[in-house]
Amino acid sequence: MRAVVCKEFGPPEKLVIEELEDPTAGPGQIVIDTKAVAVSFPEALMIEDKYQFKAQPPFVPGGEVAGLVSQVGEGVEGFSVGDRVLGANGVTGGFAEKVLAHAAAARKLPDGLDFDQAAGLQYSYGTGWYALKHRGALQAGETLLVLGAAGNVGLAAVELGKVLGARVIAAASTAEKRALCIERGADDVIDYTSEDLKLRTKELTGGAGADVIYDAVGGDHSEAALRATAWGGRFLVIGFTAGIPRIPLNLTLLKSCQIVGVFFGALVAKDPALHASIHEDLMELVGSGQLNPYVSKRYSLEEAPQALRDLQERRATGKLIVAP
């Protein structure tokens, strides 16, 4: 099989295409013929040895894949060759024509969900559902402010916020990205490259601030967003594409608000029952038409380095897919 291989840490341009042996399903495993794999920020960090989970070269980056089961290992129940599935191996193994996956971490796809939409569903929408529903307790009628709202994780939060009945304010850096946020359901937008994030959020909320902040960006924007939090609000820490911020904790006292960590990647080990229920919720939302995951661009396997570069340089909107 062909695969994208990280032979040494560095930028995406150091990745190479190699022929590797086809994987064989062992006990409790399945082999998936890859139809689509999502491009996510953890992979962009991992190839440069900047992610909290480490992989030693050589390794194949790429996590959540969608495809067809081609082998079923000993002891695996509930899967057959030809099944349409979503599988995950953390953030490695995905950028390849075939992927070895643990059957326990795989899920069958409903008929109405295509491979491109399914790939990365757990990473982006799973993170958003866990964050907004279970960690942030977002309620209908509350206001949600999403930073980095046009990206894969941010746009999922915009859509899920509307599903939960919230008023959604989307902060994004370009007119094109803000237009996409409106198209996908945002009620208001903020250009945080030219507008004061705190002041504009206060203006849009009649001085009250946002009840829930969804921060997948970090960096200099986090403190401004925290200052825009409403009394008793929840500030959800999702990720740090712009760097890890230093937050003055006196702000939490002044607003009687919470800073809440969201680590969906650890949930499968820490609370597998909740992880499974989130997957079921997402499948139901997609199957009912309440969610329609947005894919902005597809890349071939050879173009995977360019996909990661586009992600790193924030040219991407919505979901990017590598289709082997």
Summary of the structure (lengths in Angstrom):
residues: 324
radius of gyration: 19.6
end to end distance: 10.1
largest distance: 60.5
contacts: 1165
relative contact order: 0.16
helix: 33%
strand: 27%
